Amino acid sequence: MSEAKPQDGSTVKGYRTLTPADIEMMNEVKAVSREFLKKLDFLKFVHESEPEPDPQTLRCLAISRTKMQEACMWACRAVARPDADC
């Protein structure tokens, strides 16, 4: 897992300096997302182990993965609160 140092706003335009509480909140959101994605990976593994996996089920799992990634992105954006034009 890579770790990035929070930006101070001078390097990346449109972003504010994150507080320690902001960083903790974002890390919590990302941890929840990672845990959910692990569950989806397990469901996919179980389903693919079946004699005749249903393509629709795999599609549903792929969509749920994308939506969870999107939800995490929006939650992190809510914490970071970048400028409206970013």
C-alpha positions in Angstrom: 0.0 0.0 0.0 1.5 3.3 -1.0 1.2 6.4 1.2 1.2 9.9 -0.1 2.0 13.0 1.9 -0.9 15.4 2.1 -0.5 18.4 -0.2 -0.4 21.8 1.3 -2.3 23.4 -1.5 0.7 25.1 -3.1 1.6 22.2 -5.4 -1.9 21.1 -6.4 -4.1 24.0 -7.1 -7.7 24.0 -5.7 -7.0 21.8 -2.7 -6.7 22.9 1.0 -4.4 21.7 3.6 -5.9 18.6 5.3 -6.0 18.5 9.1 -5.0 15.4 11.0 -8.7 14.7 11.6 -9.3 15.0 7.8 -6.5 12.5 7.1 -7.8 10.1 9.7 -11.4 10.3 8.3 -10.2 9.7 4.8 -8.1 6.7 5.9 -11.2 5.3 7.7 -13.3 5.7 4.5 -10.6 4.0 2.5 -10.3 1.2 5.0 -14.1 0.5 4.8 -13.9 0.6 1.0 -10.9 -1.9 1.0 -12.8 -4.3 3.3 -15.9 -4.2 1.1 -13.8 -4.8 -2.0 -12.3 -7.8 -0.3 -15.8 -9.2 0.3 -16.6 -8.7 -3.4 -13.4 -10.5 -4.4 -14.5 -13.4 -2.2 -18.0 -13.5 -3.7 -16.4 -13.5 -7.2 -14.0 -16.3 -6.2 -16.9 -18.4 -4.9 -19.1 -17.7 -7.9 -16.3 -18.5 -10.4 -15.7 -21.8 -8.6 -19.2 -22.9 -9.5 -19.5 -25.4 -12.4 -21.4 -22.9 -14.6 -20.8 -19.3 -13.4 -23.6 -16.9 -14.4 -22.2 -14.0 -16.4 -24.9 -11.7 -15.0 -23.7 -12.4 -11.5 -20.1 -11.5 -12.5 -21.4 -8.3 -14.2 -23.3 -7.4 -11.0 -20.1 -7.9 -8.9 -18.1 -5.8 -11.4 -20.7 -3.0 -11.2 -20.7 -3.1 -7.4 -16.9 -2.8 -7.3 -17.1 0.3 -9.6 -19.8 1.8 -7.5 -17.9 1.2 -4.2 -14.8 2.8 -5.7 -17.0 5.8 -6.8 -18.6 6.0 -3.4 -15.1 6.1 -1.7 -14.0 8.8 -4.1 -17.0 11.0 -3.3 -16.7 10.4 0.4 -13.0 11.4 0.3 -13.9 14.4 -1.8 -16.5 15.4 0.9 -13.7 15.3 3.5 -11.1 17.1 1.3 -13.6 19.7 0.0 -11.6 20.8 -3.1 -12.6 24.0 -4.9 -15.8 23.6 -6.9 -13.9 23.9 -10.2 -11.7 20.8 -9.5 
